[in-house]
Amino acid sequence: MKKMILASLLSVLLLGSATAQNYQPTEENLRSRKEFSEDRFGIFIHWGIYSMYAQGEWYLQNAQGINRDEYAKAADAFYPHRFDAKEWVSAIKASGAKYICFTTRHHDSFSMWDTAESDFNIVDATPFKRDVLKELAEECQKQGIALHLYYSHTDWSRDDYPRGRTGRGVVGRNAELMSWDNYYNFMNRQITELLTNYGPIRAIWFDGWWDHEEDATPFDWQLDEQYAMVHQLQPSCLVANNHHVTPFEGEDIQIFERDLPGENSHGLSGQEISRLPLETCQTMNGMWGYKVVDQNYKSAKTLVRYLVSTAAKGANLLLNVGPQPNGVLPEVAVERMKAMGEWMSANGESVYGTVAGDIPQHEWGCTTRKGDKLYVHIFELDQDVLYLPLDCKVVSATALVGGQKIKFDKVNGGILLEVGKLEEDNIDFVVELITK
């Protein structure tokens, strides 16, 4: 009965909604965009049965030659008995993050909620029998953390998914059962569930469009209709798509993977920067999903500076954590989040609600701005004085933490800021300039 009701609702939505062509965001959507942009910091959660293999979220693809049914047997032993939504959300909130993006279904097809559209989910296929998404959504509402949901367009296990450039080595799928219409409707019914049964969802974070970007035959993802459905189900819900190209009509967020906007060291973020709210997703170590040998975590200093540098580009940082199969966030990840939270509790006003500063990134650091306040983030300085090329008039300069006045001299084209010697363990010395 639940499946029939959802199918009927979906048909009405798709038939009665306009497509995303000439997309005009609603007032609710624009408010969500503003709130999202002011948050500046979120935590990504990559978690699924792939954590059982402890080889990262792409294990089914990367191992090559795995039978999908053999892989799926991991679900029978997936019992994350130490999962505690309150502990997760509390640790994430303590980091200074304002939102969580949770992977509801990754490329391996396993659904992390009680979906009526597939038995391959955490309630029906595991002995755990708990809807972790429901518990997480409820806890996010209690603690005032916004919830975003990752959803994969790509599927390496289902028969009906049209084969793309990844997942071809997965054994056991029946190519004769490929059906885009069937798969597309399946996805839309699942998305309808997510936006109907789990309270307010601030964003849907799609991934996998790139699986057909180099296909020899044209492939239409029918994103217009899907985006329109999302916006009709929850008008305030933002649409994001990690497709690595310029945003499509109907999208509300532009994503950059493993790079700051305007940079492309990983080959995934060479697209032009749009006027949409921006987000950079980055790993805390090397992988997104839990990988037992990957203990190469970035230092707290590196992570704080990356967060600040992201804000200085006018973007949010979505920083990833890959939970262990028992449902616990890795200890090192929690330590890093705690350290970031301590820095943010003292310096957060120079990050939250800011826009890109007047001076772009330099070796010494970067700047952010909020109204008449220009925040100068100083990472490294090999001298006592810092030259800042500024067009605005500087009225005062004050250390954000401690409140001591910082001397400055007006010079042609800007000011000389008398910073003095930075402490050896300096993460980011922030100076607040009042400007006119």
N, C-alpha and C positions, 0 to 999 in steps of 0.2 A: 504493500500500500504506500509506504514512504517513497519508494522509487517512482510509482505512478504519479504521486502528487508533485514530486520534483520535476518529472518529465513534462507534466502539463504546465507547470509554472515556467519552465524553460521555453516551451513553445510560444507561450504568450509573450515572454520577454523578447524573444528573437523576432517574432512577427510584428510586435507593436512598437519596437524601438527603432529610432533612426540609426543609420550607420555612423561611424566616426568621421566620415568625410565632413569637412567644414566644422570640425569639433569645436564646440563652445563650452568650456567648463562652467559648471554651476557655481553659485555662491558658496555652497558647502565645500565644493572641491577646491576653490580658491583659498578658503580658510584652512583647509588641510594642507595645501601647498605651503602657506605661510608658516603654519605650525611646524611642519616638517623641516623647512629651511632654518627655522630658529633653533631646532633641536641640536643640530650639528653633529650628534654622536649617537650611533646605534650599535647593537651587537647582533651579529649574524650567528645562527645556530644551524650547523649541518649535522643532522642526526638521522640515522635509519638503520636497517639491518646490516648495511655495509660496515657499520662499526664492529660487528661480530668478527669480521675478517681482519680488522685492524690494519687495513691497507689503503685507506682513503676511500672517498665516495665514488671514484671511477674504477673500482676494482673489477666489476663485472666486464667492463670494456678493456681495461688495461691488461688483465691476465690472459686474455685471448683463449678461445676454445672452451669456455665454461658453459656447461649446459644450464639453461635458465632454471630448469626444475631442480637441479642439484643446488644451485645458488639459493633458490627460494627456501630450501630446507633450513637455512639459518634462522628463519622466522620461528620455527618450532622450538628453538632454544633461546629466543630473544626474550629475556625476562629482566628488564631494568629495574630491579627491586629497590634500588636506592634513588630512583627518580623522585624528586621533591620539587614541585613547581614553585613553592614558596621560597625554597633555598636558591633556586635558579634566579628568580626575578629579584630577590633581595640582593644577591651578589652582583647582578647586572646593574641594578639601580645604584648600588654603592660605587660602581665604576664611574658614575656620572653620565652613563648612557640614558637616553630618553625613550628609546624604542628598541624592540626586538623584531628581527626578521627570522621566522622559523620555517625550515624546509618541510612542507607538508607532503610532497611527493618528488623524489629525485628521478634521475634517468633510469634507475633500475626498476621503477614502476611501483615500489612499495609505498603504500599510503599510511601516513602517521596519524590518522584519525579514523573515526568510526564511519567509514563511507559505505553507502548502500550499493555503490557501483562496482565494487570489486571485493572479493573475499581476501585478496592479498593486502591485508591491512593489519595494524597493530592490535585491533580488538579480535578479529576473526581468525587470524593466522598465527597468533602467538599465545603462549600460556599466560601472558601478562594481563590481557583482557581489559586494559584500561585505555581510555581515550586521553592520551597525554595532551593533545591539542586543547581539548575542553578544559582540562585542569590548568594549562598554561594561560589560556584566554581569560579564565576567571580570575587568576592571580594577577595578571596584568591589569585588569580593571580595578582590582582592589588596591594595587600599589601605584596606579596612575602612570603606567608605562604603555605607550602605544604599541599595537601589534601589527606587524606586516607579515604576509604569508608568501613564501617562495613556492612556485609551482612550475614543474618542468613540462615544456611542450614536447620534449623528446622522450621516447620510451624504448628501452632495449629489450623488453620482455614480452610485451603484448603482440599478439599476431596481427592485429588490425593496424598498427602504426606503420605508415609507409617508410621503408628503409631509407635512412639518410647515410651520411658519410661516417658516422660512428655506430658502434654496436654491431657491426657486420660479422664480427667473430663470435658472437653469442650463438650457441648451439640450441636447437630445439624449437625454434619458431617456424610456423607454417606460412610460407610466403603466399600461398593461395588464398589466405584469409585476410590479406591486406585490404583495408577499406578506409579511406580518408574520412568519408562521411560518418562511418561508425565511430571512428576514433575521435573525431571532432566533437560529435554529440556527447560521447563519453566524458571528454574533458569539460565541456560546458555544464554537464550535470554535476560533476564533481565541484567545479568552481561555484555553482549555485549552492551546493551544500555548504561550502566554506563561508559564503557570504550570507547565508541564511541562519545557520545553526550556532554560530560562534561569536555573536555579538558584533560590536563595531570593529571593523578591520580597516586600518588606515591606508594600506597599500597591498596590492597584489604584485609580486615580483616574479615576472616570467623569465624563463631561461630555456635555451635550446633552439631558438630560431636559426642559429648558425648551422644547425645540422643539415639544412637543405640549401644553404646560401650558394654552394658551388654545384648544385644539382644540374645535370645537363638538360633536364626537362623542367619547364616552368612549374613552380609549386606555390600555391596560394594558401597561406596559413589562415586566411579569412579573419584577420585580426580586427578589422573594422567591426564586425558583428560581435566578436567576443569582447572587445573593449566596451562597446555600447551596452552589452549585457552587464558587465561589471559596474559601469556607471549608473545603470538603472537600478540594479539591486541595492547598491549603497552609493548614493550620489557623492558622498564625501570621500569615497575610496579612490586612492590614486593608482594609476597604472604605470608600472615600470617594466622595461624589457631589456634584459642583458644581451642584446644582439650585436653589440660592438660597432654599430653604424649610427648615422644621424637619426634622431628620433622620428618615429612614424606619427602620422595623424592619430590623435586619440590618446597619446601618452602624456603623462603628467610629470615624470621624473626622467632625467637622463643619467644613465649609469656608466661608470668607467671602472673597468676591472683591473685591479693590481697596479693602477697608475693614477696620479693626480690628473685632473682635467688639463689638457694641453700637452701632456707627456705621453710617451708610448714606448717605454723601455721593455715591456712584455709583449708588444705586438698586438694588443687587443683594444687599444684605446686611441686610435689615430683619427677618430671622427671629429668633425667640427663641434665646437661648444655651442649649445643652443641657449635660449633664454629661459628654459625650464629650470626648476630646482635641480641641483646636481648632487650626485652621490658617488663616492669612490668606495668600492668593496676591496678589502685587503685581508690577508691571513695573519694570524698572530705568530704562527710558525711557518711551515712550508705548505701544508695541506689544508683543505677545507674540512673533510671528514677525518675522523680519528685514525691516525696511523701510528702504530706502537713504536716504530723506530724514529719517528720525527719529533725529536725533543729540541730542535733548533729554534727556540722561541726568541723573538726579538726582545730586547731589553725594554724596561719601562721607559727609559729615556727616549729610545727610538720610537716607541709607540706614541708617547705624548707629543713628541716633535712632529710625527706624521699626522696626528690629529690636528695640531695647530696649523701645519702647512696646508692641510686640506681645507680648513676654515679660511685660511688666507687666500685660497683660490675661489672662495664663495661656495664651497661644497660641504656635504656631510661625509663623515667617515663611518662606514659600516664594517666593523672589525669582527672577524670570525673566531668562533670557538667551536671545536669539534668534540662533543661529549663522548665519554667512554660507553661501552655497551651496557654497563651496569646502571647507567643513568646519572653518573656523577660528572660534573665539569672537571677537567684535568686540573690538578692542584696548581701547576705553574700558571695556567690561564687565570685562575682565580687570584693568584698573587699579583699577576700583571694588572688585572682589572682593579684590584684594591689600590695599587700604587697610582694608577691613573686617576682613580676617584679621589685620592688624597690631594693630588695636584689640582684636579678640577675644583675641589671644594674651596681652594684658596684662590684659584685663577680663572674659574669658569666664566666670569663675566666678560673676559676677553675672548671667549669662544662662542658661548650661547648668544643667539640673536644677532650675531655680527655678519658683516658682509666683507668681501675682499677689501684689503687695505689699500692705501694710496701708493705704497711701494711694493713691487713684486718681490718674489723670493730671491734672496741673496745667500751667499755662503754664511753670513752672520746670522741670518734668520729671516723673518717675514713680518707682515703687519696685517691687522684686522681693524675694522672700523664699526662703531655703533654710534650714530648721530654725530655729535661734536667730539666724540672721544676716539682717538687713534691709538690703538694698542701696538706697541713695538715689542715684538717677541725676539729676544736676543739669545741665540743658541751658543754661538762661539764668537769670541772677539780677542784678537791678539794685541790689542792696544786699549788704552783707557777711554778713547774718544770715538764716537760713531757719527759719521756724516750721514744725514738724512736729506735727500733731495725732496723738498716739499713746496707746493704752490700755496698752501694754506698758511695762515698765521698761527703760530703756537703761543698759547697764553701761559701754560704751565706744564711741567713734567714731574710725574710722581711715580715712585715704585709702587706697583699694584699691591704687592705684599710688603707690609712694613710701613708704607706710607711716607717714606723719606722723600724729600724734595731732591730732584735731579737737576743739576745745573745745565744750562744750555746757552749757546751763543748763536745769535742770528748771523748768517753769512749769506753771500750771494747764492741764490738758488735753494736755500734750505736752512738747516740748523746743524750745529755740532753738539751732540749730546755727550755730556761728561759722565760716562757710565761708571768708570773706575774699574778695578780688577774684579772679575767674576769669580765666584767660588768654584773650586775644582769640580765639585759634584753638580754644578749647575745643569739643570734640565732645560729651563727656559726662564730667563729673567725678563719680566714683563714691565714695561714702562708705559704709563698712561699719559698721553698728551691730550690736553684740552685745546681744541683748535677753533679758529673762526674762518 
